[in-house]
Amino acid sequence: MAKRRTSARGRPIRRRRRRQLYPAWLALPVAAVFALPWVLDFLRSSWLPLAAAVVTLAVLLVAAVVVVRRLGAGYRREALLRAGLDRLDPKRFEELTAELLRRDGFRKVRVVGGAGDRGVDVLGVAPDGSPYAVQCKYYTRPLGPGGVRDFIGALQAAPYKDHQGVLVTSHYLSAQAAETAREHVIVIDRDRLADWLLEVYRLGPGRSSMPWLARLRRGRTPAVEAP
């Protein structure tokens, strides 16, 4: 039989029971259970209305962008229709471009397209004295990179080496043609031509390509009719 341990006074020594320690993280689920009603109430009272407002605002913004884009596209179509763009021939297209240059304050504007024009159809001098050389491409299909490269080559030779090149087309540029033209010439494609007719685009120093949203404040009538 095991003997009980006694103290110096002969009293039996009682062993103290060790307290069992529980990890602190076990309290987290308990706290979460008690806090859940408060969290849900907070979300219902604050975040849900805010989220609903943000979603509603986003939907309204997208709808406004769609509506404005459609209006802008409609204004462009009307401008091109009134200018009779799709009924022009290359010569009259050059004359229309020359008229738009004059409206923007260009001086000494003249149509030079024809044999020996070296790829330049219209010449003009901007209000600040800068010379401009314009090539007009009256196309019913996208313009490819070959035509753009030819025009860039013409601008690098006399007598147009010091001229700012402008490429005006009745259609659009292919992706490769647009990439080729980006760093060399100003491109006025069908959409920008419509903006030019609507006076929301201006060529020359300080030129701007204002969003056609500005057109909503100015009415639809283009300033230049077909020659």
C-alpha positions in Angstrom: 0.0 0.0 0.0 1.4 3.4 -1.1 2.2 5.8 1.8 0.7 9.3 1.8 3.2 12.1 1.8 3.2 14.2 5.0 4.6 17.6 5.9 7.1 18.2 8.5 4.3 18.6 11.1 2.9 15.3 10.1 0.0 16.6 8.1 -0.8 15.0 4.8 0.1 17.0 1.8 -2.8 17.7 -0.6 -2.0 17.8 -4.3 -3.3 20.9 -6.0 -5.3 20.3 -9.2 -3.9 21.9 -12.2 -6.3 24.3 -13.9 -6.9 23.3 -17.5 -6.3 26.2 -19.9 -8.3 26.5 -23.0 -7.0 28.2 -26.2 -8.1 31.8 -26.6 -9.4 31.2 -30.1 -12.2 29.0 -28.7 -13.8 32.2 -27.5 -14.1 33.6 -31.1 -17.0 31.4 -32.2 -18.8 32.2 -29.0 -18.3 35.9 -29.6 -19.3 35.6 -33.2 -22.6 33.9 -32.2 -23.4 36.7 -29.8 -22.3 39.4 -32.3 -24.1 38.0 -35.4 -27.5 39.7 -34.7 -25.7 43.1 -34.2 -23.7 42.6 -37.4 -26.7 41.7 -39.4 -28.7 44.6 -38.1 -25.7 46.9 -38.9 -25.6 45.6 -42.5 -29.3 46.0 -42.9 -29.3 49.5 -41.6 -26.1 50.9 -43.3 -24.4 48.8 -46.0 -27.3 47.4 -47.8 -28.9 50.8 -48.6 -25.5 52.1 -49.6 -24.8 49.1 -51.8 -28.2 49.6 -53.4 -27.5 53.2 -54.0 -24.2 52.5 -55.6 -25.7 49.8 -57.9 -28.5 52.2 -58.9 -26.1 55.0 -59.6 -23.9 52.7 -61.7 -27.0 51.5 -63.7 -28.1 55.1 -64.3 -24.6 56.1 -65.4 -24.4 53.2 -67.9 -27.8 54.0 -69.2 -26.9 57.7 -69.6 -23.7 56.8 -71.5 -25.7 54.5 -73.8 -28.3 57.2 -74.5 -25.8 59.9 -75.1 -23.8 57.6 -77.5 -26.9 56.8 -79.4 -27.8 60.5 -79.7 -24.2 61.3 -80.8 -24.4 58.5 -83.4 -27.7 59.9 -84.6 -26.3 63.5 -84.9 -23.3 62.2 -86.9 -25.5 60.3 -89.3 -27.7 63.3 -89.8 -24.7 65.6 -90.4 -23.2 63.2 -93.0 -26.6 62.8 -94.6 -27.2 66.6 -94.9 -23.7 67.0 -96.3 -24.5 64.4 -98.9 -21.3 62.5 -98.2 -22.3 59.3 -99.8 -23.4 61.1 -103.0 -20.1 62.9 -103.5 -17.4 62.1 -105.9 -13.6 62.4 -105.1 -13.4 66.0 -106.5 -16.4 67.3 -104.6 -15.0 65.6 -101.4 -11.8 67.6 -101.8 -13.9 70.8 -102.2 -15.9 70.0 -99.0 -12.6 69.5 -97.1 -11.3 72.8 -98.4 -14.5 74.6 -97.3 -14.1 73.1 -93.8 -10.6 74.4 -93.6 -11.7 77.9 -94.5 -14.4 77.7 -91.9 -11.6 76.9 -89.3 -9.7 80.1 -90.2 -7.2 78.6 -92.7 -5.8 81.0 -95.3 -4.6 80.3 -98.9 -6.7 77.2 -99.1 -6.6 75.6 -102.5 -7.4 72.3 -104.0 -4.4 70.9 -105.8 -5.5 67.2 -106.3 -4.9 65.8 -109.7 -2.0 64.6 -111.9 1.3 65.4 -110.3 -0.1 66.2 -106.9 2.3 63.8 -105.2 -0.5 62.5 -102.9 -1.7 65.9 -101.7 -5.1 67.1 -102.5 -5.6 70.3 -100.5 -3.2 72.9 -99.1 -3.8 75.6 -96.5 -2.1 77.8 -93.9 -3.4 77.6 -90.4 -4.1 80.8 -88.4 -0.7 80.5 -86.7 1.1 80.3 -90.1 1.7 76.6 -90.1 1.3 75.0 -93.5 -1.0 72.0 -93.9 -1.1 69.3 -96.6 -4.3 67.3 -96.8 -4.9 64.0 -98.6 -8.5 63.2 -99.3 -9.5 59.5 -99.6 -13.1 59.1 -100.9 -13.5 55.4 -100.1 -16.5 53.1 -99.6 -14.3 50.6 -97.8 -11.7 50.8 -95.0 -8.4 52.4 -96.0 -5.4 50.1 -95.8 -1.9 50.8 -94.6 -0.5 51.1 -98.2 -2.3 54.4 -98.8 -1.2 55.8 -95.5 2.5 54.9 -96.1 2.3 56.6 -99.5 1.1 59.8 -97.9 3.7 59.7 -95.2 6.3 59.3 -97.9 5.0 62.3 -99.8 5.2 64.4 -96.6 8.9 63.5 -96.2 9.9 64.9 -99.5 9.8 68.4 -101.0 7.7 70.5 -101.3 5.7 69.2 -98.3 8.5 68.3 -95.8 7.6 71.1 -93.5 3.8 70.6 -93.7 1.5 69.1 -91.2 -0.1 66.1 -92.8 -3.9 65.5 -92.5 -5.6 62.4 -93.9 -9.3 62.8 -94.5 -11.4 59.8 -95.5 -15.1 59.2 -96.1 -14.8 55.8 -94.5 -12.5 54.3 -91.7 -9.0 53.1 -91.4 -8.1 49.5 -91.0 -6.4 48.7 -87.6 -3.0 48.4 -89.3 -3.5 51.7 -91.2 -4.5 53.5 -88.0 -1.4 52.2 -86.3 0.8 53.3 -89.2 -0.8 56.8 -89.2 -0.9 57.4 -85.5 2.5 59.1 -85.0 2.8 60.8 -88.4 -0.5 62.4 -89.5 -3.8 63.7 -88.2 -6.5 61.3 -89.2 -10.1 62.5 -89.9 -12.2 59.4 -90.5 -15.9 59.2 -91.1 -16.9 59.8 -87.4 -14.5 62.7 -86.9 -15.6 64.2 -90.3 -19.1 64.2 -88.9 -17.9 66.0 -85.8 -16.0 68.4 -88.0 -19.2 69.2 -89.9 -21.0 69.6 -86.6 -18.3 72.1 -85.4 -17.5 69.9 -82.4 -14.1 69.2 -84.0 -11.7 71.9 -85.1 -8.5 71.5 -87.2 -5.5 73.6 -86.6 -3.5 74.9 -83.6 -5.4 74.2 -80.4 -7.6 71.7 -82.2 -10.0 69.8 -80.1 -12.1 66.7 -80.4 -14.9 67.6 -78.0 -17.2 64.8 -77.1 -20.4 64.9 -79.1 -22.1 65.5 -75.8 -21.4 69.2 -76.5 -23.5 68.8 -79.6 -26.6 68.2 -77.3 -26.3 71.9 -76.3 -25.9 73.3 -79.8 -28.6 71.7 -82.0 -28.2 69.4 -85.0 -27.7 71.6 -88.1 -24.2 71.2 -89.6 -22.5 74.4 -90.5 -21.3 73.3 -94.0 -23.4 71.8 -96.7 -22.1 69.8 -99.6 -20.7 72.0 -102.4 
